[in-house]
Structures are given as C-alpha cells and as structure tokens.
C-alpha cells in the first residue's frame, strides 16, 4: 500500500492511500469471512464463502454487503505504513469506487494521539472530589409511579392514629383486569 502524508492544522495529518488490487481482494476476503462467521454460515467443502452466503442467506452480491468492512480493514494498514497512532479511529473517504480486482484510493484525516514526556519522576498527587449522588430524580420517579399505580378509596371517615389496627380489603388491576394473586378481603 502506498501512503503519503500531509500535515494539516491542529495536529491533523491527511493520508492519501492507494491499495493494490491484491490488497483489495484480501480485504474483501477477510471481511467476508468475518461476516460469514457472524451470520453463522455453515462451511461446506469445495464451496466458497460467496456460494455459501448465496445458498444459506440468499445474498447474491456478498462484496456489496461487506464493502464498508473491507474498507475498514485497510485503514489500520495505512496507519501502520506511516507509523501513526490515532487519538480515535479515522474514517476512510474513498476517492474511487471500491471494486474487487482493482486499485482503491482513499484519504484519512488522522488526529494523532499526543505523546507526553515527564520532566521528572517526582511523585504525582491527584485530588479527586468525593462522589456525590443526587437521589432527587429517583425519588421523583418513584413518587410518580406510586401516584399513577394506586387508587385510594376512603371507607371510614376516622383517620388511623398511632397504635390503631385496621383491616384492608384490596383489589389490584392491570389494564382493567383484576389480578387475583394480589387481591385480598382483609
């Protein structure tokens, strides 16, 4: 693979990449194998992955299905050619149509992972504030669930006081249908 680089602003490097026809075919093969494994295609002796995908999955053009993954197979190879470590995976931008048996060119805009060098090996101290969790949203959701799930019917005008005993008759419903297991007379 031929890869040339050009430095852009803000530490971004533009790579112009050209994969040979053999590299394109190998990338398609690798992507097709991964796809077949993921889809549970059963191997059969004497048959290619393309034939098996057609028989078992009804896929007539496997190359079109795996094309995006095949292009992604080429990306780390281009980065390796220039010995670059990206801060995050770059996205390939094709400059020609991706086809089996033909050269393929694409560009990558790579934000290079920064490197740091310690000026000394003195101990480093980091202070992290204690974790504080606000339970207010959870309590609000619980109150909303309780408000929407229960209907109270006053059966006695006298409110209960500390030390009082009572019996409760309860009927529970789910979408208008009584739930017998949760219904009780007292």
Buried (B, 14 or more C-beta within 10 A) or exposed (E): EEBEBEEEEEEBBBBBBBBEEEBBBBBBBBBBEBBBEEEEBEEEEEEEBBEBBBEBBEBEEBBEBBBEBBBBBBBEBBBEBBEBEBEEEBEBEEEEEBEBEEBBBBBBBBBBEEEEEEEEEEEEEEEEEEEEEEEEEEEEEEEEEEEEEEEEEEEEEEEEEEEEEEEEEEEBEEEEEEEEEEEEEE
